[in-house]
Amino acid sequence: MTKTGTMVSVRLDPALAAALERHCAQTGATRSRVVQQSMAQYLVAQSGPTLGQLAEALLPPLPKRSSRSARASRAVPPSRQQRFRDYVRDKRHR
């Protein structure tokens, strides 16, 4: 069974249309595929997940500490942002 998508028509100014045609000729991509990818990137940039939401989804939660161990150890746990940076750094080195 084939999937059909919704047809959307847009008007492009001549310069943008020419740039799209040149890009498609150089890369071999179809106009439809380029527009689909562009729309997806735009929508993620406008309404996609935030860095904090990505960190919460990717990183395990911080372990719960009992009140006695919290008083005994004054070390500050790494922030969520620092844990995400460490995670990304580790992924890049793999």
Secondary structure, 3 states (H helix, E strand, C coil): CCCCCCCCCCCCCHHHHHHHHHHHHHHCCCHHHHHHHHHHHHHHHHHCCCHHHHHHHHCCCCCCCCHHHHHHCCCCCCCHHHHHHHHHHHHHCC
